[in-house]
């Protein structure tokens, strides 16, 4: 009887998962900034395909009912947040700037600094 209930439960789970339709993806966008420093961060992110690599794994494993933006943007504040009106996760360029200042004294090269900042942003993103 227990095996029968387990099999029914597994069947229901598979039916539920098969009915869930993936109708959206995480979509990356980079907004312009008036700050030269922010433009450098945007270029680094784009060249490394950093945000694209984050959302690639999510798109492969999460079925979304609609597209969700992942937007790097000038916000005029240090932040990363969900913007319900835009249906987007906003990652502020100011956050990169702030984290660079925080980690600068703990590293010895620009590459190390970039890696520390990107690691912290990835933590915040998830």
PEMO-V93905 format. One record per helix or strand of 3 or more residues. SS is the DSSP state (a for helix, b for strand). FROM is the first residue (numbers start at 0). TO is the last residue. Records with the same first field share a line. If there is no record, write none. Layout:
SS: FROM-TO ; FROM-TO
This chain:
a: 1-18 ; 35-47 ; 49-60 ; 92-105 ; 109-124
b: 25-29 ; 67-72 ; 79-82 ; 87-91
